[in-house]
């Protein structure tokens, strides 16, 4: 895992009044860039502080970069790919074909093991932007079967300026089959517009990341930044500054397990990690044999 190189502790509130009135930002980062991808959070850094959210990439660039994504394995986690600009095509044997654009989602519960990386391809837009988030799964799901969903933007419900990507907010339930106890929202605010997020009971972990524009939170959060708020239950009021702002915000009940880390895997203990890594090694061997068959395509969207 690659740590966020610019990770640092945020400055404390200026006054006692601010510490009471505002939920302070404890950490902020601009991550570390690798071409079109900026890694904002890894399980080895901020992932320990906001688990079950353990990994966050912000990707942005020419859409063609998606063609260079290799097949790779996962176990113990779910991945959520969310589009905030442009579009991508999806193709999966179990889900068919379609297009994901602003607010559209790919959900992949890796569970006990999966290889993927070719289910998404270039759409009609020249540029693409979005987030990929990893969720650490609870023990009953970390070695379970694979579950995939591809949801076009029209399928994602709204609560005010927020699209409910995971969880439930203001009586609006996401269609994504995610574990309970977490929310993940995509929010668009017009210039100068304010929005107040009230976390559900027990959601002590809270963070956000801005993809376009800037927010007053009340400290300024710029595009490309991720910030982590102090643990607690307080609401946060967020205001777009001189231009429209697009951001994601996540809150959750804390994941009560240590993180057992592999290169592509996150589990709740070493035994579960060994089982997951053994399974993805076995799936990888079958994938390589499959690709040796002359009648097969060299592009396999998902192998499990």
N, C-alpha and C positions, 0 to 999 in steps of 0.2 A: 504494500500500500504506500502511496506517495503522500507525505504530510503536506498540509497547507502551509507553505513557507512563510506567509505573511501573518500567520496567526498571532494575535496579541490580545492582552487584556484591555478592555475599554476603560477609559478614564472614569473615576467615580463621579456621582452627581455633584454639581457645584454647591448645592445648598441642602440643608435638612428638608426644606419644603419640597424640593425636587425628589428626594428619596422617598417621600411619602406619596406624592402625587403621581409619579411615573414609575413604571416597571423598568428598572435599569437594564442597559445592555452590558453584559459581562464580558463577552468576547465578540470580536469581529475579524473577518479575514477576507482577502481578495484571492486566496488560493494560489495554486501554481499551474501555469499554462503549459499545454502540450498540443500545439497546433490549434485546431478548432475547439479543443476541449480544455476547460479550466476545472481542476479538481478543487472544490471548496471544502469538502469534508471527507474524511476517511475514518474507518473504525479505530485507527490508532491515534486519532486526535480528538476532534469535536464529537465524533461518534460515541465516545464514552460518556459525554455530557448530555446528549439529547437522545440516547437510545430509547426506543427501538429504531429511530432514524439514525443510520450509521454511515451513510455515504451520499454525497451529492456532487454531481457534475453539472456545470453549465456549458452547453455546447452551442456554438454559433459560427457560421461561415458558409462557404459555398456548399450547396446541397451535395455535391459530388463526394464530399469527404465520407459520407455514409457508406459508399461502396467499398471503402478501404477497411471497414470494420471486420476483423477476423472472427471466425467461429471460436467461441470460448465457453468454459463451463462455469456453473454456479451450484452451490448447495447451501441450504440453511437460511436462505433469504428470499425476499420477493423484490423484484425491480419494477419501478414505475417510470416509464418514459412519457414525458408530457411536452407537447409542442406549444410554443408561445409565439412563433412566427414561421410562416411558410407552411409546407406540408410534406408528408412522406407517405409512400405506399406501404401497405402491409400485405403479406401473403403467408398463410399458415394452413396446413392440411386440415386442422380442426375448426378453423374460423373463417376460411375463405379469403377473399381479397377485398380491399377497400382503401380508403384514403383517410389519413389522420391529419387535421390541421389545427388551428388555434383552439386549445382546450381539449383536444383529442388525446387519448391515452392508450398505451400498451401496458398491460399488467402481466407480469410473469412471476408466478410463484414457483421458484426453483425446487423448494422442498428437498427431497433426498438426492436430486441431481438432474441436471439438464445441460446440454450444449446448445447454444444459439448464437445469433449474430447476423444472420442473413434474412431474417423475416421482414426487415424494414429496408426499403430502397428509395431512390430518388423519386420525388413526385413531380409536380408541375412548376414548383417555385425554384428560382435560382439560388436562393439563400434559405437557410433553416436556422432556427433557434429553439432551444428547449432545455429541459432539465431531466437528468436521470437520477432517481432517488433509490436507495436500497433500504429495505425494512428488515430488521432482525426478527425472525419468526419465533413464536413460543415453542416449547418442547413438543407439543402435540402436532405441530406442523413442520418443524425443521427437517424432518426426514420423511415427510409425506409425499404423495404423488404430485406431479407437475400440474399446474393450473394456469391457463392463459386466457386473457381477454383482450380484444382490440375494440375500443369504443370510439366512434367518431364523435366530433364535438357536439353534434345535435343530441347525443345520448347523455351528455353530462349535465346534471341539473344545476340550477343557480339559486343562490340566496343573496339577494341584493347584488352588489358588484362582484361577488365571489362565485366561482364554480366549485362545486363540492367534489373534489377528486377522490378523496378517501374519507370514510367516516360519515358523520351526520352533523349538520349545523342548521340551527334555526328550523328544525323540523324537516329539513331536506336531507335525504339519504342518498349517498353515492351508490351506483350500481356495481362498483368494483367489489369483488369478493375478498376484501381485506379483513384481517383480524380486528376485533373490536378494540376500543380504547385509544384510537388515534384519529386525528383529523389532518387533512392535507388539502389546502385550498389554493386556487389560482385567482388572483384578484387584479382587477383593472380599475384604476381611479383616474378620473379626469383631473387636469391641472387645477390645483387648489382644493380638490374634493377631499373630505375626511371620511374615515371609516373606523369603527370601533370593533375590535375582536374580543369577545368574551369567551374564554376557554371553558369547555365543559368541566364539570366537577371531576377532580382528580387529575386533570391534564396539567401537571406541574412543569413539564418540559415545553419550551416555546422557542421558536426560531423563525427567521424569514430570510429570503434572498431576493434581491431585485434584479430583473433582467433588462428593464428599460426605465428611464427616468430616474427620479430620486424621491425618497420619502423623508419626512420629518417624523421621528419616532420616540421622543422629541429630538434626539440627536439625529443628524443627517445620515442616511444610508444611501449610498450611491449605487448605480447600476454596476453589477459585477461583484457586489459584496454580499456576504452572508453574515448575519449577526445572531447571537444567542442571548436571550434574555435571562435574567436571574430566575432561579426556580421559584415557583409559587403559583398562585391562582388568580393574580390580578389581571384585569383586562388591559389591552393596549390600544391607544388611539393613534392612527397613522394618517398622515396627510401627504398627498402628492404635492410636489413643489411646482416649479414653473412650467412643467410639461406633464403629459399623461405618464402614469407609472404603472408598470406591470411587475407583479411579484408573486412569489409563493410563500405561504406561511404554514408551519406545521406545529401541532401541539399533541401531546400524548401523555398517558399514564406512563411513568418510568418503567422501562424494561428491567425486571428484577433479577437479571442473570448477568454474570460476567460474560465477556465476549471471547470466545475461543476462535482465533483467527487463522485462516488459511489464505492462500494467495487469491483465490476467487470465492472463498467460502467464509461464512460467519455462523457459528453455532453457539449453543448455550453451555457446552462442556466439551472436553477433549474427546470423550468417547463418541459423542454425536458427530464431532468434526471428522474423526477417523472414518466413521461409517460413510459420511457424505463424500469425503475425498476418495475413498475406495470405490464408491459407486460412480463418481464422475470419471475416474480412471477407466473403469470397465466400459462405461458408455463411450468414452473417447476411443477405446480400442475397437469397439463395434463400428463407430463412425468411420474410422480409417479403413476398415475392411469394406464397408459399404461403398466408400468412394473409389475403391480399387475396381469395382465392377464396371465394365465398359459401358453398360447401358444406363448408368446412373449419371445424373447431372453433378457437376462439381460444386453446385450451390445448393445446400440443404438448409432450409430456413431454421428448423428446430429438430433436435435429435434427443430422444429421451428413452 
